[in-house]
Amino acid sequence: MAKNDENMNPEDTDITVELELDDGSKVNCAIITILTVDGQDYICLLPMVDEDDENYGEVWFYEYHEDGDDEDSDPDLAYIEDDEVYEKVADAFDEFLDGQEFDEIIESEE
């Protein structure tokens, strides 16, 4: 399971999180979006790594849980264990990207 140490600054345009992976290494990731699929929230992260890193260009999906009682607590991230659920999240992310591309086309025509 990934540990989430958030480094969020509301003044930054890019919001990032630092994940501590199972092997103890840390990876800084940009938050792309948070999607809701079948009533569960999932966070989509882009590892901010060099081109020669094996994770370059990948998007990581995690279950996303916030403790609604404590505004200062960090959200919890968990691996998506079920392949079917992972595919649903990946499909929802593809739809999100399609919508983003469409929005950019509309904005450029105005």
N, CA, C and O of each residue as an XYZ file, in Angstrom:
440
protein
N       0.839     -1.172      0.000
C       0.000      0.000      0.000
C       0.887      1.239      0.000
O       1.922      1.273      0.666
N       0.484      2.227     -0.732
C       1.251      3.458     -0.814
C       0.897      4.350      0.372
O      -0.254      4.418      0.805
N       1.889      5.008      0.867
C       1.663      5.979      1.929
C       1.580      7.347      1.278
O       2.368      7.655      0.384
N       0.663      8.149      1.700
C       0.441      9.445      1.096
C       0.949     10.545      2.023
O       0.435     10.718      3.128
N       1.951     11.281      1.575
C       2.408     12.470      2.277
C       2.137     13.637      1.348
O       2.866     13.841      0.377
N       1.097     14.405      1.633
C       0.720     15.470      0.716
C       1.593     16.689      0.914
O       1.908     17.080      2.038
N       1.975     17.280     -0.203
C       2.710     18.544     -0.216
C       1.867     19.528     -1.006
O       2.291     19.983     -2.069
N       0.681     19.868     -0.513
C      -0.228     20.713     -1.266
C      -0.112     22.151     -0.805
O      -0.170     22.454      0.387
N       0.053     23.025     -1.779
C       0.073     24.455     -1.527
C      -1.004     25.063     -2.413
O      -0.884     24.996     -3.636
N      -2.036     25.647     -1.853
C      -3.132     26.167     -2.663
C      -2.694     27.209     -3.676
O      -3.389     27.429     -4.668
N      -1.548     27.860     -3.449
C      -1.083     28.870     -4.381
C      -0.407     28.268     -5.594
O      -0.241     28.956     -6.601
N      -0.011     27.003     -5.532
C       0.609     26.339     -6.669
C      -0.464     25.952     -7.669
O      -1.575     25.580     -7.292
N      -0.118     26.042     -8.961
C      -1.075     25.613     -9.972
C      -1.052     24.105    -10.118
O      -2.063     23.506    -10.486
N       0.070     23.485     -9.842
C       0.168     22.035     -9.905
C       0.179     21.486     -8.484
O       1.041     21.843     -7.681
N      -0.769     20.628     -8.183
C      -0.836     20.008     -6.865
C      -0.163     18.649     -6.973
O      -0.437     17.876     -7.891
N       0.716     18.372     -6.028
C       1.466     17.118     -6.048
C       1.314     16.375     -4.727
O       0.959     16.951     -3.698
N       1.594     15.089     -4.791
C       1.692     14.268     -3.598
C       3.002     13.493     -3.687
O       3.484     13.192     -4.779
N       3.557     13.181     -2.555
C       4.745     12.329     -2.508
C       4.305     10.972     -1.991
O       3.783     10.856     -0.882
N       4.521      9.947     -2.804
C       4.151      8.589     -2.421
C       5.380      7.846     -1.939
O       6.448      7.921     -2.546
N       5.217      7.132     -0.846
C       6.255      6.214     -0.410
C       5.813      4.825     -0.849
O       4.783      4.318     -0.403
N       6.600      4.220     -1.726
C       6.262      2.922     -2.287
C       6.669      1.809     -1.340
O       7.375      2.038     -0.357
N       6.211      0.591     -1.647
C       6.496     -0.559     -0.789
C       7.977     -0.800     -0.584
O       8.384     -1.295      0.467
N       8.803     -0.453     -1.587
C      10.249     -0.675     -1.467
C      10.957      0.436     -0.694
O      12.180      0.413     -0.548
N      10.186      1.409     -0.198
C      10.757      2.496      0.587
C      11.138      3.714     -0.236
O      11.436      4.767      0.327
N      11.134      3.591     -1.557
C      11.460      4.738     -2.399
C      10.293      5.715     -2.408
O       9.151      5.343     -2.138
N      10.597      6.969     -2.722
C       9.570      7.999     -2.770
C       9.495      8.558     -4.180
O      10.509      8.753     -4.851
N       8.264      8.809     -4.613
C       8.021      9.357     -5.939
C       7.071     10.536     -5.802
O       6.001     10.416     -5.206
N       7.468     11.668     -6.353
C       6.606     12.833     -6.376
C       5.684     12.703     -7.587
O       6.156     12.424     -8.689
N       4.378     12.901     -7.401
C       3.401     12.724     -8.468
C       2.508     13.946     -8.582
O       2.129     14.547     -7.577
N       2.175     14.310     -9.817
C       1.187     15.354    -10.058
C      -0.194     14.726     -9.995
O      -0.408     13.627    -10.507
N      -1.122     15.423     -9.371
C      -2.506     14.959     -9.332
C      -3.176     15.424    -10.618
O      -3.255     16.621    -10.892
N      -3.659     14.459    -11.404
C      -4.347     14.790    -12.644
C      -5.811     15.095    -12.352
O      -6.328     16.138    -12.753
N      -6.469     14.187    -11.656
C      -7.874     14.369    -11.317
C      -8.285     13.332    -10.283
O      -7.555     12.378    -10.014
N      -9.447     13.530     -9.717
C     -10.085     12.530     -8.861
C     -11.402     12.165     -9.530
O     -12.230     13.034     -9.802
N     -11.592     10.881     -9.792
C     -12.781     10.370    -10.464
C     -13.636      9.595     -9.473
O     -13.117      9.003     -8.526
N     -14.936      9.599     -9.690
C     -15.837      8.761     -8.908
C     -16.382      7.687     -9.835
O     -16.999      7.989    -10.856
N     -16.150      6.434     -9.470
C     -16.620      5.287    -10.244
C     -17.384      4.380     -9.291
O     -16.845      3.938     -8.276
N     -18.639      4.105     -9.621
C     -19.499      3.260     -8.787
C     -19.514      3.706     -7.326
O     -19.484      2.879     -6.414
N     -19.561      5.026     -7.115
C     -19.655      5.573     -5.768
C     -18.353      5.639     -4.986
O     -18.353      6.084     -3.839
N     -17.248      5.211     -5.572
C     -15.934      5.236     -4.909
C     -15.048      6.262     -5.616
O     -15.064      6.352     -6.843
N     -14.277      7.033     -4.850
C     -13.337      7.993     -5.430
C     -12.007      7.325     -5.731
O     -11.527      6.477     -4.978
N     -11.422      7.732     -6.861
C     -10.110      7.246     -7.294
C      -9.287      8.449     -7.726
O      -9.796      9.356     -8.386
N      -8.019      8.451     -7.352
C      -7.125      9.535     -7.721
C      -6.225      9.063     -8.859
O      -5.762      7.922     -8.868
N      -5.986      9.952     -9.815
C      -5.150      9.657    -10.978
C      -3.877     10.487    -10.843
O      -3.922     11.716    -10.792
N      -2.740      9.793    -10.787
C      -1.463     10.439    -10.525
C      -0.490     10.224    -11.676
O      -0.471      9.160    -12.295
N       0.318     11.245    -11.958
C       1.359     11.158    -12.969
C       2.707     11.284    -12.261
O       3.031     12.352    -11.741
N       3.509     10.190    -12.234
C       4.823     10.281    -11.596
C       5.694     11.319    -12.300
O       5.812     11.316    -13.525
N       6.291     12.192    -11.523
C       7.155     13.233    -12.067
C       8.592     12.707    -12.038
O       9.353     12.967    -11.106
N       8.936     11.959    -13.089
C      10.236     11.297    -13.179
C      10.890     11.632    -14.509
O      10.242     12.146    -15.421
N      12.191     11.333    -14.612
C      12.936     11.567    -15.842
C      12.497     10.597    -16.937
O      11.917      9.547    -16.661
N      12.785     10.967    -18.176
C      12.405     10.135    -19.316
C      13.002      8.737    -19.266
O      12.416      7.805    -19.817
N      14.141      8.567    -18.627
C      14.783      7.254    -18.582
C      14.251      6.369    -17.451
O      14.658      5.214    -17.330
N      13.350      6.897    -16.625
C      12.750      6.114    -15.541
C      11.676      5.194    -16.109
O      10.946      5.577    -17.023
N      11.580      3.982    -15.570
C      10.592      3.006    -16.056
C       9.150      3.472    -15.876
O       8.255      2.970    -16.554
N       8.912      4.418    -14.981
C       7.554      4.912    -14.725
C       7.197      6.144    -15.550
O       6.102      6.688    -15.407
N       8.109      6.586    -16.409
C       7.878      7.790    -17.202
C       6.657      7.599    -18.113
O       6.561      6.607    -18.836
N       5.735      8.556    -18.070
C       4.565      8.528    -18.933
C       3.423      7.667    -18.436
O       2.360      7.644    -19.057
N       3.612      6.958    -17.334
C       2.535      6.133    -16.780
C       1.597      6.992    -15.954
O       1.985      8.037    -15.432
N       0.363      6.540    -15.845
C      -0.603      7.146    -14.937
C      -0.974      6.084    -13.918
O      -1.303      4.954    -14.278
N      -0.920      6.450    -12.646
C      -1.234      5.516    -11.567
C      -2.614      5.847    -11.011
O      -2.964      7.012    -10.824
N      -3.390      4.796    -10.752
C      -4.719      4.936    -10.171
C      -4.715      4.317     -8.777
O      -4.197      3.218     -8.575
N      -5.301      5.036     -7.818
C      -5.439      4.539     -6.445
C      -6.835      4.839     -5.936
O      -7.456      5.827     -6.329
N      -7.327      3.968     -5.050
C      -8.530      4.313     -4.304
C      -8.181      5.511     -3.435
O      -7.061      5.628     -2.936
N      -9.144      6.393     -3.262
C      -8.923      7.646     -2.548
C      -9.988      7.777     -1.470
O     -11.185      7.739     -1.754
N      -9.537      7.931     -0.231
C     -10.457      8.052      0.904
C     -10.061      9.267      1.723
O      -8.897      9.425      2.090
N     -11.039     10.129      2.009
C     -10.803     11.273      2.889
C     -11.540     11.056      4.187
O     -12.650     10.525      4.204
N     -10.914     11.473      5.283
C     -11.575     11.451      6.578
C     -12.334     12.761      6.708
O     -11.740     13.805      6.977
N     -13.637     12.708      6.518
C     -14.461     13.913      6.520
C     -14.500     14.629      7.858
O     -14.893     15.794      7.920
N     -14.097     13.950      8.940
C     -14.169     14.546     10.269
C     -13.009     15.489     10.570
O     -13.148     16.404     11.382
N     -11.868     15.271      9.922
C     -10.667     16.037     10.256
C     -10.107     16.681      8.987
O      -9.548     15.995      8.130
N     -10.262     18.004      8.872
C      -9.799     18.715      7.684
C      -8.286     18.678      7.535
O      -7.780     18.811      6.421
N      -7.552     18.502      8.625
C      -6.098     18.517      8.577
C      -5.488     17.154      8.267
O      -4.282     17.056      8.041
N      -6.302     16.107      8.255
C      -5.740     14.779      8.013
C      -5.501     14.567      6.529
O      -6.230     15.091      5.687
N      -4.466     13.789      6.218
C      -4.145     13.458      4.839
C      -5.092     12.379      4.342
O      -5.453     11.472      5.092
N      -5.498     12.473      3.076
C      -6.311     11.385      2.511
C      -5.507     10.089      2.468
O      -4.277     10.110      2.423
N      -6.213      8.971      2.482
C      -5.574      7.664      2.375
C      -5.688      7.171      0.948
O      -6.731      7.317      0.310
N      -4.611      6.586      0.449
C      -4.600      5.970     -0.874
C      -4.395      4.474     -0.698
O      -3.655      4.038      0.184
N      -5.058      3.690     -1.549
C      -4.919      2.238     -1.485
C      -4.867      1.691     -2.903
O      -5.487      2.228     -3.820
N      -4.106      0.602     -3.061
C      -4.050     -0.059     -4.365
C      -5.430     -0.547     -4.760
O      -6.252     -0.876     -3.905
N      -5.679     -0.591     -6.058
C      -6.903     -1.174     -6.581
C      -6.600     -2.653     -6.810
O      -5.854     -3.010     -7.722
N      -7.181     -3.500     -5.981
C      -6.882     -4.930     -6.012
C      -7.608     -5.673     -7.132
O      -7.068     -6.624     -7.697
N      -8.821     -5.249     -7.452
C      -9.692     -5.944     -8.391
C      -9.426     -5.464     -9.821
O      -9.531     -4.271    -10.105
N      -9.080     -6.403    -10.731
C      -8.772     -6.053    -12.117
C      -9.968     -5.414    -12.820
O      -9.799     -4.496    -13.623
N     -11.165     -5.890    -12.522
C     -12.371     -5.345    -13.154
C     -12.582     -3.893    -12.733
O     -12.924     -3.046    -13.558
N     -12.381     -3.613    -11.470
C     -12.515     -2.249    -10.965
C     -11.450     -1.367    -11.593
O     -11.728     -0.236    -11.994
N     -10.221     -1.889    -11.679
C      -9.126     -1.122    -12.293
C      -9.491     -0.743    -13.734
O      -9.260      0.392    -14.151
N     -10.051     -1.674    -14.484
C     -10.444     -1.408    -15.873
C     -11.527     -0.335    -15.940
O     -11.504      0.509    -16.835
N     -12.474     -0.358    -15.004
C     -13.514      0.673    -14.965
C     -12.904      2.045    -14.715
O     -13.308      3.030    -15.332
N     -11.934      2.109    -13.813
C     -11.277      3.379    -13.508
C     -10.480      3.849    -14.722
O     -10.509      5.032    -15.061
N      -9.775      2.938    -15.374
C      -9.005      3.289    -16.569
C      -9.933      3.806    -17.670
O      -9.600      4.773    -18.355
N     -11.084      3.174    -17.843
C     -12.055      3.631    -18.838
C     -12.584      5.025    -18.489
O     -12.725      5.878    -19.366
N     -12.876      5.250    -17.207
C     -13.353      6.560    -16.767
C     -12.274      7.620    -17.000
O     -12.586      8.756    -17.357
N     -11.016      7.252    -16.798
C      -9.915      8.187    -17.040
C      -9.814      8.511    -18.530
O      -9.587      9.664    -18.898
N      -9.979      7.507    -19.386
C      -9.970      7.742    -20.833
C     -11.081      8.714    -21.226
O     -10.873      9.604    -22.050
N     -12.269      8.536    -20.628
C     -13.379      9.446    -20.897
C     -13.044     10.858    -20.415
O     -13.367     11.839    -21.085
N     -12.397     10.957    -19.254
C     -11.965     12.251    -18.733
C     -11.017     12.920    -19.731
O     -11.163     14.105    -20.027
N     -10.043     12.158    -20.250
C      -9.088     12.721    -21.213
C      -9.789     13.157    -22.495
O      -9.477     14.212    -23.047
N     -10.734     12.351    -22.967
C     -11.490     12.722    -24.158
C     -12.225     14.037    -23.935
O     -12.255     14.893    -24.820
N     -12.812     14.198    -22.767
C     -13.515     15.433    -22.431
C     -12.581     16.619    -22.368
O     -12.945     17.721    -22.779
N     -11.377     16.410    -21.856
C     -10.394     17.482    -21.778
C      -9.985     17.931    -23.171
O      -9.891     19.130    -23.433
N      -9.741     16.983    -24.067
C      -9.359     17.314    -25.433
C     -10.487     18.068    -26.121
O     -10.231     19.034    -26.841
N     -11.734     17.645    -25.913
C     -12.883     18.313    -26.498
C     -12.985     19.742    -25.967
O     -13.230     20.674    -26.734
N     -12.799     19.916    -24.657
C     -12.860     21.246    -24.052
C     -11.795     22.159    -24.639
O     -12.053     23.341    -24.868
N     -10.587     21.621    -24.889
C      -9.516     22.427    -25.466
C      -9.853     22.849    -26.892
O      -9.540     23.971    -27.290
N     -10.483     21.974    -27.664
C     -10.880     22.312    -29.038
C     -11.909     23.435    -29.023
O     -11.809     24.388    -29.795
N     -12.906     23.317    -28.133
C     -13.964     24.335    -28.030
C     -13.355     25.680    -27.654
O     -13.691     26.701    -28.254
N     -12.449     25.690    -26.652
C     -11.835     26.942    -26.191
C     -10.999     27.580    -27.290
O     -10.978     28.806    -27.404
N     -10.307     26.783    -28.103
C      -9.440     27.337    -29.146
C     -10.256     27.930    -30.288
O      -9.758     28.796    -31.008
N     -11.515     27.479    -30.474
C     -12.363     28.006    -31.542
C     -13.028     29.321    -31.150
O     -13.455     30.079    -32.020
N     -13.119     29.598    -29.862
C     -13.808     30.824    -29.407
C     -12.944     32.040    -29.512
O     -13.381     33.139    -29.168
